[in-house]
C-alpha cells in the first residue's frame, strides 16, 4: 500500500511537473524527482510504483492545479475574447512550465494506454468544468461548440507556450483569440 502523506505526494508530483517542463519526458525518473525534492532514494518509488504511475500522478496534479485556478478566477470578463486572452497569456507566461509538462504527457500518452486513459478522464472533467465556468460568467456558448473551442484554444496554447520565453505579449495573444472567436473571414472582399 502506497504511503499516505498527501503533502509529500504533491511535492513529488510537483517535482515531476517541473522536470517534465525542463527536461522532457525522458528526464523524468524516480531518482530525478528525489534529487529535485531533496528526498532520500526510494521515496518516489514508494509513492509511485513505476514510471507510468509517476506520469499519471503528474497529469492528475496538473488537473488539480488547473481546476483550483479556475475556481479562484474572479471578476467577470467583458467578453469571451477577454476571458481567453487572459487565460492564454497566463498559460504562456506565468504557467508556462505547467503547460510544457502537459504537452510532454500528451505525447507520451500516445504510447502509454494508462496515461492516455488518465488524460481522457481529465479531458472529460475539464470539459464539464469549462462549461460550468462559462455558465457562471454568463457566456452564452452552446455546449456543442465547446469541444471545438477547446481544440482551437489548445492549438493556440501550444504555439504560445512553445514560443521563445518573453516573446508572447498581450497584443499577440488578443489577435490570436479574436481569430479563434470570430474566425478569419475577410469581410471587405466577398469574393474570397
VMD Tcl script that draws the C-alpha trace (Angstrom):
set ca {
  {0.00 0.00 0.00}
  {1.46 3.42 -1.01}
  {2.28 5.92 1.75}
  {-0.48 8.34 2.64}
  {1.38 11.59 3.20}
  {-0.56 13.87 0.80}
  {1.87 16.78 1.14}
  {4.83 14.60 0.15}
  {2.84 13.05 -2.70}
  {2.01 16.56 -4.02}
  {5.65 17.63 -3.66}
  {6.78 14.62 -5.69}
  {4.13 15.27 -8.36}
  {5.08 18.97 -8.47}
  {8.72 17.99 -8.95}
  {7.66 15.65 -11.76}
  {5.86 18.55 -13.47}
  {8.93 20.78 -13.19}
  {11.17 18.04 -14.57}
  {8.80 17.36 -17.47}
  {8.93 21.06 -18.34}
  {12.70 21.40 -18.03}
  {13.98 18.00 -19.17}
  {11.14 16.41 -21.08}
  {9.63 13.02 -20.51}
  {12.99 11.27 -20.82}
  {14.41 13.35 -17.96}
  {11.65 12.23 -15.59}
  {12.82 9.41 -13.37}
  {12.15 8.47 -9.77}
  {15.72 9.38 -8.87}
  {15.49 12.77 -10.63}
  {12.30 13.55 -8.69}
  {14.00 12.57 -5.42}
  {17.04 14.75 -6.20}
  {14.76 17.65 -7.15}
  {12.81 17.41 -3.88}
  {15.83 16.56 -1.71}
  {14.23 13.32 -0.57}
  {16.12 10.08 0.00}
  {16.43 7.43 -2.71}
  {13.43 5.12 -2.89}
  {10.91 7.74 -1.72}
  {9.36 8.34 -5.14}
  {9.03 4.63 -5.87}
  {7.27 4.19 -2.52}
  {4.58 6.58 -3.76}
  {4.61 5.69 -7.45}
  {5.45 2.04 -8.19}
  {6.68 2.67 -11.74}
  {7.36 5.44 -14.21}
  {3.85 5.30 -15.65}
  {2.35 5.85 -12.18}
  {4.63 8.88 -11.82}
  {3.47 10.24 -15.19}
  {-0.19 9.70 -14.25}
  {0.39 11.46 -10.91}
  {1.88 14.45 -12.74}
  {-1.15 14.60 -15.05}
  {-3.56 14.38 -12.12}
  {-1.67 17.10 -10.24}
  {-1.77 19.38 -13.28}
  {-5.53 18.88 -13.48}
  {-5.86 19.59 -9.74}
  {-3.88 22.82 -10.11}
  {-5.86 23.83 -13.20}
  {-9.20 23.25 -11.51}
  {-8.07 25.19 -8.44}
  {-7.03 28.11 -10.68}
  {-10.40 28.01 -12.45}
  {-12.18 28.02 -9.11}
  {-10.18 31.06 -7.97}
  {-10.91 33.08 -11.10}
  {-12.58 36.27 -10.03}
  {-14.36 39.03 -11.83}
  {-16.40 38.76 -14.96}
  {-14.65 39.32 -18.25}
  {-16.47 41.66 -20.58}
  {-16.30 39.18 -23.46}
  {-15.14 35.70 -24.42}
  {-12.17 37.39 -26.11}
  {-11.18 38.92 -22.76}
  {-11.52 35.58 -20.93}
  {-9.48 33.62 -23.47}
  {-6.85 36.36 -23.81}
  {-6.20 36.39 -20.07}
  {-6.21 32.60 -19.91}
  {-3.76 32.13 -22.81}
  {-1.49 34.95 -21.67}
  {-1.27 33.47 -18.18}
  {-0.67 29.97 -19.59}
  {2.11 31.17 -21.92}
  {3.87 33.21 -19.25}
  {3.13 32.54 -15.59}
  {2.11 28.89 -16.03}
  {4.39 28.05 -18.95}
  {6.13 25.13 -17.21}
  {2.82 23.51 -16.32}
  {1.71 23.56 -19.94}
  {5.06 22.37 -21.27}
  {4.65 19.41 -18.91}
  {1.15 18.62 -20.13}
  {2.33 18.65 -23.76}
  {5.06 16.17 -22.82}
  {2.43 14.00 -21.12}
  {0.08 14.12 -24.08}
  {2.80 12.99 -26.46}
  {3.84 10.19 -24.11}
  {0.21 9.09 -23.77}
  {0.27 8.04 -27.42}
  {2.47 5.12 -26.31}
  {1.06 4.52 -22.81}
  {-2.59 3.40 -22.56}
  {-2.85 4.01 -18.79}
  {-1.64 7.57 -19.21}
  {-3.94 8.07 -22.20}
  {-6.86 6.85 -20.10}
  {-5.97 9.22 -17.25}
  {-5.66 12.15 -19.65}
  {-9.01 11.25 -21.28}
  {-10.70 11.31 -17.86}
  {-9.08 14.65 -17.13}
  {-10.22 15.99 -20.51}
  {-13.82 14.99 -19.75}
  {-13.60 16.70 -16.37}
  {-12.08 19.81 -17.96}
  {-14.91 19.94 -20.49}
  {-17.52 19.92 -17.71}
  {-15.63 22.48 -15.64}
  {-15.13 24.75 -18.67}
  {-18.85 24.62 -19.50}
  {-19.74 25.36 -15.86}
  {-17.24 28.21 -15.69}
  {-18.68 29.74 -18.85}
  {-22.17 29.47 -17.37}
  {-21.04 31.16 -14.13}
  {-19.56 34.01 -16.15}
  {-22.70 34.39 -18.25}
  {-21.01 33.48 -21.53}
  {-23.57 32.10 -23.95}
  {-21.55 29.38 -25.64}
  {-23.57 26.45 -26.95}
  {-22.40 23.18 -25.33}
  {-21.84 21.52 -28.70}
  {-19.30 24.24 -29.65}
  {-17.17 23.91 -26.52}
  {-15.08 20.95 -27.80}
  {-14.17 22.90 -30.95}
  {-13.37 25.98 -28.88}
  {-11.13 23.85 -26.64}
  {-9.38 22.38 -29.71}
  {-8.68 25.84 -31.15}
  {-7.60 27.08 -27.74}
  {-5.28 24.07 -27.44}
  {-3.60 24.83 -30.76}
  {-3.06 28.45 -29.77}
  {-1.85 27.33 -26.36}
  {0.77 25.02 -27.89}
  {2.01 27.75 -30.23}
  {2.22 30.39 -27.49}
  {3.69 28.16 -24.78}
  {6.40 26.78 -27.05}
  {7.37 30.22 -28.36}
  {10.66 31.60 -27.02}
  {10.21 32.82 -23.43}
  {9.48 36.53 -23.32}
  {8.19 36.70 -26.90}
  {4.50 36.42 -26.04}
  {2.67 39.66 -25.36}
  {-0.91 40.69 -24.79}
  {-1.41 42.06 -28.33}
  {-0.24 38.83 -29.99}
  {-2.48 36.78 -27.74}
  {-5.52 39.04 -28.22}
  {-5.14 38.91 -32.02}
  {-4.96 35.12 -31.89}
  {-8.04 34.95 -29.68}
  {-10.02 37.24 -31.95}
  {-9.43 34.81 -34.81}
  {-10.47 31.87 -32.59}
  {-13.69 33.59 -31.52}
  {-14.63 35.47 -34.70}
  {-12.90 33.46 -37.42}
  {-10.61 34.82 -40.04}
  {-13.16 35.72 -42.69}
  {-12.23 38.64 -44.88}
  {-15.25 40.93 -44.77}
  {-14.07 43.55 -47.24}
  {-13.77 41.14 -50.18}
  {-16.89 38.97 -50.57}
  {-15.31 37.06 -53.48}
  {-12.66 35.43 -51.23}
}
mol new
graphics top color blue
foreach p $ca { graphics top sphere $p radius 0.5 }
foreach p [lrange $ca 0 end-1] q [lrange $ca 1 end] { graphics top cylinder $p $q radius 0.2 }
display resetview
